[in-house]
């Protein structure tokens, strides 16, 4: 039997509990891979009641989760209670969310889980509790380092129609410009290629490297960054034997015909990558962290406090994240 997926609780006051319950209820219809939730069983039961859902919950260990999954939603306790009401995070939110992430990483590292799937967190809630990372991606990299040097995490947004990677992630545009370098583009692209080969089954991934400036700089007339930073990175990647094109104008990189010419678009900053994929694949895009010694996927949306506990949350992105995590683990 395949190892189950470790699903974190995310922000307890958000839609994580809603979409977790909805996904499990569709497990047979969609033939979903076994997963278990790391969190507070009482809080999950309360959310099910608020949503008018009849869901059998089972207190289990990670080792028992796969066997329990067909008859009940397995819940593995983290030791942290979550008292937050839907849409209203309280003092329990941060501890519960962080404990769930830590335990998921421990479970996959020990071999009890096949991959980590994370429900959405509320970073502003975590920041008030002393969380010092820009987001999930960087926190997972630190946990993967286990006290040693943290690996370089690479954030990929994947869907059946488009995959994108921002070279700089959760920083301001000003800071992104300061961070951007030839070495960072090259190291990011190498990680993408390695994981697309190992975990996505692509023998020779094709990369499209976007330019930073409008029209990829117009040969330097709209800024020298594409000539001095991006183009040298593309040349290094080609010398590595990687199929890479660029720097390419970002405004013509994402239409249907263009998307057929590459397997992943490497973009220079957050919005340059995420705006197109959230436009063309909002409901089935998945956040994947590459470069880690374990597999991690996540829905490509936030906590949606305004609809938490209302029954309006769409589980499609979580279902896609579960499916992709299982596919990557099998590969």
C-alpha positions in Angstrom: 0.0 0.0 0.0 1.3 3.5 -0.9 2.3 5.7 1.9 -0.5 8.3 2.7 -0.1 12.0 2.2 0.4 14.2 5.2 -2.1 17.1 4.9 -1.5 20.1 7.2 -4.3 21.9 8.9 -3.3 25.3 7.6 -4.9 28.3 9.2 -7.7 26.8 11.4 -10.0 29.8 10.9 -9.7 29.6 7.1 -11.1 27.3 4.5 -8.5 24.5 5.0 -10.9 22.5 7.2 -13.8 23.0 4.7 -11.9 21.8 1.6 -10.3 18.9 3.5 -13.7 17.6 4.5 -15.1 18.2 1.0 -12.1 16.4 -0.6 -12.5 13.4 1.7 -16.2 13.1 1.0 -15.3 12.8 -2.8 -12.6 10.2 -2.2 -14.4 7.4 -3.9 -15.9 9.4 -6.7 -12.5 10.8 -7.6 -10.3 7.9 -6.5 -8.2 10.1 -4.4 -5.0 8.9 -2.8 -5.1 8.2 1.0 -4.3 11.2 3.1 -4.5 12.2 6.8 -5.0 15.6 8.4 -2.5 16.8 11.0 -4.5 18.8 13.5 -7.2 19.1 16.1 -10.0 16.5 15.7 -12.4 18.4 17.8 -12.0 21.6 15.7 -12.5 19.5 12.5 -15.6 17.9 14.0 -17.0 21.3 14.9 -16.4 22.6 11.3 -18.1 19.6 9.8 -21.1 20.2 12.1 -21.2 23.9 11.1 -21.2 22.9 7.4 -23.9 20.3 8.0 -21.6 17.5 6.8 -21.7 13.9 8.1 -18.0 12.9 8.2 -16.6 10.0 10.2 -13.3 11.0 11.8 -10.7 8.6 13.1 -7.9 9.3 15.6 -5.0 7.4 14.2 -1.2 7.4 14.0 0.4 8.1 10.6 1.1 4.4 10.2 -2.6 3.6 10.6 -3.9 6.4 8.3 -4.0 4.5 5.0 -6.0 1.6 6.4 -8.5 4.0 8.0 -8.9 6.3 5.0 -11.7 4.4 3.1 -14.1 4.5 6.1 -13.1 7.6 8.0 -11.1 10.8 7.6 -7.9 10.0 9.5 -6.7 12.7 11.9 -3.2 12.6 13.5 -3.0 14.8 16.6 -0.2 17.4 16.8 -0.8 18.2 20.5 -2.0 21.8 19.7 -5.7 22.7 20.0 -7.3 25.1 17.6 -10.2 27.1 19.1 -10.5 29.6 16.2 -13.9 30.1 14.8 -14.4 30.3 11.0 -13.1 33.6 9.6 -11.8 34.7 13.1 -8.3 33.6 13.9 -7.4 33.6 17.5 -4.3 32.9 19.7 -4.5 29.2 18.9 -4.1 29.7 15.1 -0.4 30.2 14.8 0.7 27.4 17.1 -1.7 24.9 15.6 -0.6 25.8 12.0 3.1 25.7 12.7 2.9 22.4 14.7 1.0 20.8 11.8 3.7 21.8 9.3 6.5 20.6 11.5 4.9 17.3 12.1 4.2 16.8 8.4 7.8 17.3 7.5 8.8 14.9 10.3 6.4 12.3 9.0 7.6 12.4 5.4 11.3 12.5 6.6 10.8 9.4 8.7 9.0 7.6 5.9 5.6 7.5 7.4 4.1 9.8 4.7 4.8 9.9 1.0 4.6 13.7 0.6 3.5 16.9 2.4 0.4 18.7 1.2 -0.2 22.0 2.9 -3.5 23.8 3.5 -3.3 27.7 3.2 -1.8 29.7 6.1 -2.4 33.3 7.1 1.0 34.8 7.2 -0.1 37.9 9.1 -1.4 35.7 11.9 1.9 33.8 12.0 3.9 37.0 12.0 2.2 38.2 15.1 3.3 35.0 16.8 7.0 35.5 15.8 7.0 33.6 12.5 10.0 35.0 10.6 9.7 33.5 7.1 8.2 35.1 4.1 6.0 32.0 3.5 5.6 28.3 3.5 8.3 27.8 0.9 11.1 29.3 3.0 9.9 27.7 6.3 9.9 24.3 4.6 13.4 24.8 3.4 14.6 25.6 7.0 12.9 22.4 8.3 14.5 20.4 5.5 17.9 21.7 6.5 17.4 20.2 10.0 19.8 22.7 11.6 22.3 22.6 8.8 22.4 24.7 5.6 18.9 25.0 4.1 18.4 23.9 0.5 17.4 26.5 -2.1 13.6 26.2 -2.3 12.1 26.8 -5.7 8.4 27.7 -6.0 6.6 26.2 -9.0 3.0 26.8 -9.8 1.9 23.9 -11.9 -1.3 23.1 -13.9 -2.0 20.9 -16.9 -1.9 23.9 -19.1 1.0 25.9 -17.7 3.9 25.6 -15.2 5.7 28.7 -14.0 8.6 29.4 -11.6 9.5 32.9 -10.2 13.2 33.3 -9.6 12.6 35.8 -6.8 9.6 34.9 -4.6 8.0 36.6 -1.6 9.8 40.0 -1.7 8.9 43.5 -2.9 9.6 44.4 -6.5 12.5 46.6 -5.3 14.0 43.7 -3.4 13.5 41.4 -6.3 15.6 43.6 -8.5 18.3 43.7 -5.8 18.3 39.9 -5.5 18.2 39.0 -9.2 21.5 37.6 -10.5 22.8 35.3 -13.2 23.8 32.8 -10.6 20.3 32.8 -9.0 18.6 32.3 -12.4 21.0 29.4 -13.2 20.6 27.6 -9.8 16.8 28.0 -10.0 16.6 26.6 -13.5 18.9 23.7 -12.7 16.7 22.7 -9.8 13.6 22.9 -12.0 15.2 20.7 -14.6 16.4 18.1 -12.0 12.9 17.8 -10.4 11.0 17.8 -13.7 13.1 14.9 -14.7 13.0 13.0 -11.4 9.4 13.8 -10.3 7.5 14.8 -13.5 8.9 12.2 -15.8 10.2 14.6 -18.4 13.5 13.4 -20.0 14.4 16.8 -21.4 12.4 19.7 -20.0 12.1 22.8 -22.2 12.5 26.1 -20.4 11.3 29.5 -21.5 13.2 32.2 -19.7 11.4 35.5 -19.5 13.1 38.9 -19.6 12.9 41.3 -16.7 12.0 44.5 -18.6 9.3 45.2 -21.1 10.1 43.5 -24.5 13.0 41.8 -22.7 14.8 45.2 -22.6 14.8 45.9 -26.4 18.5 45.1 -26.6 19.3 47.4 -23.7 17.3 50.4 -24.6 14.7 49.6 -21.9 17.3 48.5 -19.3 20.5 46.5 -19.3 19.4 43.8 -16.9 18.3 41.4 -19.7 21.6 41.8 -21.5 23.8 41.7 -18.4 22.0 39.3 -16.1 19.4 37.1 -17.9 21.1 36.4 -21.2 24.3 35.1 -19.6 22.2 32.8 -17.5 20.5 31.4 -20.6 23.9 30.8 -22.2 25.2 28.9 -19.1 22.1 26.7 -19.1 22.6 25.9 -22.8 26.2 24.9 -22.1 24.8 22.6 -19.5 22.8 20.8 -22.2 19.5 22.3 -21.0 16.9 23.3 -23.6 16.5 27.0 -22.6 15.3 30.0 -24.7 15.4 33.6 -23.6 15.3 36.3 -22.5 11.8 36.4 -24.0 9.3 39.2 -23.7 6.9 38.3 -20.9 3.9 39.9 -22.6 3.9 37.3 -25.4 5.0 34.2 -23.3 1.7 33.0 -22.0 -0.8 32.8 -24.9 -2.0 29.3 -26.0 0.4 28.9 -28.9 3.4 30.0 -26.9 2.6 27.7 -24.0 3.0 24.7 -26.3 6.7 25.5 -26.9 7.9 24.9 -23.3 7.4 22.8 -20.2 8.1 25.6 -17.7 8.4 29.3 -17.8 11.1 30.8 -15.6 10.1 34.3 -14.6 12.1 37.0 -12.8 9.6 38.0 -10.1 6.5 36.8 -8.3 3.7 38.5 -10.2 5.3 38.0 -13.6 4.8 34.2 -13.0 1.7 34.1 -10.9 -0.6 36.5 -12.7 -0.7 34.4 -15.9 -1.2 31.0 -14.2 -3.9 32.3 -11.8 -5.6 33.8 -14.9 -5.6 30.6 -17.0 -5.7 27.9 -14.3 -7.1 29.4 -11.1 -9.1 26.4 -9.9 -6.6 23.6 -10.8 -3.2 25.2 -10.3 -1.0 23.7 -7.6 1.9 25.2 -5.7 4.9 22.8 -5.7 8.1 23.4 -3.8 11.1 22.0 -5.7 14.6 21.6 -4.4 13.6 19.9 -1.2 14.5 16.3 -0.1 10.7 15.6 0.0 7.7 16.4 -2.0 5.4 19.3 -1.1 2.3 20.6 -2.9 -0.4 23.0 -1.9 -3.6 24.6 -3.2 -2.9 27.8 -5.1 -5.1 30.0 -3.1 -5.3 31.6 0.4 -7.3 31.2 3.5 -10.5 32.9 2.2 -11.7 34.0 5.7 -14.8 35.6 4.2 -16.2 32.2 3.1 -14.8 29.9 5.8 -17.5 27.8 7.3 -20.1 28.8 4.7 -19.9 25.8 2.4 -18.8 28.0 -0.5 -15.2 26.9 -0.6 -14.1 25.1 -3.8 -11.9 22.0 -3.0 -10.6 21.7 -6.7 -7.1 23.1 -6.0 -6.6 20.9 -3.0 -7.8 17.9 -4.9 -5.3 18.8 -7.7 -2.6 19.2 -5.0 -3.3 15.8 -3.6 -3.3 14.1 -7.0 -0.1 15.8 -8.0 1.7 14.9 -4.7 0.7 11.2 -5.2 1.9 11.3 -8.8 5.2 12.8 -7.8 5.6 10.3 -5.0 4.9 7.4 -7.3 7.4 8.8 -9.9 
